[in-house]
Amino acid sequence: MADRLYTSSDADEVLSALRFETKLEKATLARVAFALSLAKEGPSVAQSTSFSGGEMKRPTFIGEDEVFIRTLISYTYHKPEIGEDEFFSNRSIVKNHIDSGAALLEQLFQECGRDADYLLRRLVDEVEFSGRREVLGHGLDIFIGRTLLKRAELNMEINNTAKHANSHLAIMGKPGVGKTQFILKILADIRIQSNFQTSFIYFDYKGDVVDNERFLDVAKVHPFRLLQGSQNLPINPFILPTYDEQTIKVSAREKAESFASINSKLGVVQKGTLTEAIRAAYAQRAGSSAPYPDFHDVYQIVSLMYEEDNKKDDSLIEVLRDLADFDLFWKHGSDVAPIDRLSSRTMLIDVHAMPVLKELVAYLVIERLYKEMALLPDSPVKEGRRTIRTILVIDEAHNYLSQKNIFLQRIIREGRSKGIVVFFASQSPNDYQQEFFNFQELLEFAFIFQCEGVAPGSVQDILGCSAKTARDLQTEIAHLEPWQVVTRSPEKTEEFVKFTAEAFYRCYA
């Protein structure tokens, strides 16, 4: 029976560096690495052939948990018996997972911006095994403010399926009236009440959230500042669940449609060219360990196609060149692995420094989120409470609502059963009056701060009130004071209610 093993030199280097950064013992980090690799790679882990690293003694690593660790390995490998050498030695399962897990830890550390505190928070999610139990039907009753007249507390029961058909939400108001602080308060409360199991992806259009350090800390959210300090998104929009010909063909066509929904200059010919180029890019990467292209691949293929046809550069080339040159997304050769699952990540994507492509970047992430959503099981419901998995938050939504993006529409239509929710922040109820898609019908929660030039019909549709009430509210909405809000009555006994919103800084100052 071996009483020690030797890690690889690479693993020892990672564990030593992380010991300095995290202040955790190497044996503790080795156990974390082992668990991370066992959960992510399982029996497919690579055999380690390097023994030139540090010594790991059996009593230090195993402690009093041998039965537990053996049980985990037996369950993962579907083997009732694990031999001694197979369990703990220089040729063992434990060693393979320590060495492989150290590499995964290093990747995760890079994703966290080499922030040790954020790494430890991320490990709470990452190290737990795939059978992680969701908090079934956890109640999310969010205190949002007090009514103007009676000063009664107003709560939003966001996941109460008995009261609400879905959980989609819209906050409307001109700049400076409090709507951003209101939405931050709601998001922070949801994170805390769900024990940080409900995630969100926030598109910060103006860059007024990314510098709110208190919010980032309270909500435990990692910011990605695009085009600032060489930061990019460790996301590859071309990753697919499978890479058969039909799946690639459909995905390439969908990408072309997303590009066209943003850029009206992309015609039928350009959409066809982009579709063909994406399929060719997949073919180039077929059979590799990462069988998906990046935007550099697609740009090079389209450039070559234009050169062969003696065509001049146009709007398609311009968009692809920007995506490739700006390095907004993960690319081959990156030191950081692409995020494998967006729906369990909480991130703030700051796009305010981007001169172009803000909406396209958002839609590429939204497409990826939808593809993941489609594969998820239905979200658990217990005692009338649905588990909310992820919230998609779109700031300055008036820049998106007029675009016919199929993935955003599908998330709004289909997200309820999957526990995926959309929050919009925009300037006016008028923004939701789109002929091609009925946003108002699917927005369960609508909060109107001070707005100007609001059409009575927009108020009627989004609040579900009478035409007369909407006409009365038209003037009142224009003269609301900061932090005053008009919304639907939660009891549905009256057509609307006015309240003073509770702000993030009031609760978390």
Secondary structure, 3 states (H helix, E strand, C coil): CCCEEECCHHHHHHHHHHHHHHCCCHHHHHHHHHHHHHHHCHHHCCCCCCCCCCEEEHHHHHCCCHHHHHHHHHHHHCCCCCCHHHHCCCCCHHHHHHHHHHHHHHHHHHHCCCCHHHHHHHHHHHCCCCCCCCCCCCCCEEEEEEECCCCCEEEEECCECCCCCCCCEEEECCCCCCHHHHHHHHHHHHHHHCCCCCEEEEEECCCCCCCCHHHHHHCCCEEEECCCCCCCECCCCCCCCCCCHHHHHHHHHHHHHHHHHHCCCCCHHHHHHHHHHHHHHHHHHCCCCCCCCCHHHHHHHHHHHHHHCCCCCCHHHHHHHHHHHCCCECCCCCCCCCCCCHHHCCEEEECCCCCCCHHHHHHHHHHHHHHHHHHCCCCCEECCEECCCEEEEECCHHHCCCCCCHHHHHHHHHHHHHCEEEEEEECCHHHHEECCEEHHHHCCEEEECCCCCCCHHHHHHHHCCCHHHHHHHHHHHHCCCCCEEEECCCCCCCCCEEEEECCHHHHHC
